[in-house]
Amino acid sequence: MDRFYIIANSQKEETRKMRDTIVRYLEERGRRCLYQEADGTGEKEGYLYTNPALVPDDTEGVIVLGGDGTVIQAARDLARKDVAFLGINMGNLGYLTETDSARYREALDCLMEGRYHLERRMMLDGELVHADGQVFRSRALNDIVISRSGALRVINFNIYVNGRHLNSYHADGMIISTPTGSTGYNLSAGGPIVEPSADMLLITPICAHTLNTRSIVLSGEDTVEVLIGPGRKIAREQAAVTFDGDTFSEFVTGERIVVKKSRRSTKLIRINDSSFLEILSKKLK
């Protein structure tokens, strides 16, 4: 690789210093390295933190300084660019970051010398159809979460797969997760851990009001629809849908969200032999 781009949280001094150090290291070796100061002000322009219009089309590798959350934000913002991401963790061990700040030279040398491989991770597209015909769309690398909004009461969720009714849940919410997101909110809600390069959809209820509720694992080619049913005392229930814990929209009884595998995917750069299971073992201790 010869042409790089850095995404970093420039509000943190430690991260700024590491960014500048990496830029010097690459430029001293004849590589191009640009960067963008993410400010989180671009939601109306179709991105959250990183403006894809400022990333050159010939960029070969995007270096993300931060934790898993920063990698997820960058992957969503640059999904249409089809670039590869290397995460350098500035804190604790992550599932998506490949190395840490103490070993950045080794990682950069591997990229410049071509000693790496790419790992593709599936993403989700969500389409929320409102009663007035307006459509809200967004994309997620980890998960799409539908949860109650307003008064603290359970919601009646009706789940359809490929147009056929699968099940109904009385619960606080529903998580539709990718394998990458299986170690996130899905895991906290009692869902299964799935090898991240798999091609699957996971449906996990949040605090379901039944004793025999389990997660459901579907093919990555399936389409999931979640319809909010009427409540017990009032006909109109309120809910909210959140994409990767960031982008969100509200919807009500009778409206639905359609979730399916995205045509876009995230390419992660892998430079070492540490497997997902090894990282998982360290996390779970």
ZIGIRA-V456014 format. One record per pair of residues at least 4 apart in sequence whose C-alpha atoms are under 6 Angstrom apart, sorted by the first residue. I is the first residue (numbers start at 1). J is the second residue. If there is no record, write none. Layout:
BEGIN
{{I J} {I J}}
END
This chain:
BEGIN
{{1 111} {1 112} {2 31} {3 32} {3 59} {3 60} {4 32} {4 33} {4 59} {4 60} {4 61} {4 62} {5 33} {5 34} {5 35} {5 62} {6 35} {6 62} {6 63} {6 64} {7 64} {8 64} {8 65} {10 16} {10 37} {23 33} {24 28} {26 31} {27 31} {27 32} {38 49} {38 50} {39 49} {40 48} {40 49} {42 47} {42 48} {43 47} {43 48} {47 77} {50 77} {52 78} {61 84} {61 85} {62 85} {63 85} {63 86} {64 87} {65 88} {66 70} {66 89} {66 90} {67 89} {68 94} {68 96} {75 79} {84 267} {84 268} {85 268} {85 269} {86 269} {87 97} {87 98} {88 97} {88 99} {88 100} {89 97} {89 100} {110 114} {110 115} {116 270} {116 271} {117 269} {117 270} {118 268} {118 269} {118 270} {119 267} {119 268} {120 266} {120 267} {121 197} {121 265} {121 266} {122 265} {123 140} {123 141} {123 262} {123 265} {124 139} {124 140} {124 260} {124 261} {124 262} {125 139} {125 259} {125 260} {125 262} {126 137} {126 138} {126 258} {126 259} {127 136} {127 137} {127 257} {127 258} {128 135} {128 136} {128 256} {128 257} {129 135} {129 256} {130 134} {130 255} {140 243} {140 244} {142 177} {142 178} {142 180} {142 181} {142 244} {143 176} {143 177} {143 181} {143 244} {144 176} {144 242} {144 243} {145 174} {145 175} {145 241} {145 242} {146 173} {146 174} {146 240} {146 241} {147 173} {147 239} {147 240} {148 172} {148 239} {149 238} {149 239} {149 240} {154 170} {154 171} {154 172} {155 170} {155 171} {156 169} {156 170} {156 229} {157 168} {157 169} {157 227} {157 228} {158 168} {158 226} {158 227} {159 166} {159 167} {159 168} {159 225} {159 226} {160 164} {160 165} {160 166} {160 224} {160 225} {161 223} {161 224} {162 223} {170 208} {170 209} {171 206} {171 207} {171 208} {171 209} {172 206} {172 207} {173 205} {173 206} {174 204} {174 205} {174 206} {175 203} {175 204} {176 202} {176 203} {177 181} {177 201} {177 202} {178 201} {179 194} {179 196} {180 196} {182 186} {182 187} {182 193} {183 187} {183 193} {186 191} {187 191} {189 206} {191 204} {191 215} {199 220} {200 218} {200 219} {200 220} {201 217} {201 218} {201 220} {202 216} {202 217} {203 215} {203 216} {204 215} {223 259} {223 260} {224 258} {224 259} {225 257} {225 258} {226 256} {226 257} {227 256} {228 253} {228 254} {229 253} {230 235} {230 236} {230 253} {231 235} {236 253} {237 252} {237 253} {238 252} {239 250} {239 251} {239 252} {240 249} {240 250} {240 251} {241 248} {241 249} {242 247} {242 248} {243 247} {277 281} {281 285}}
END
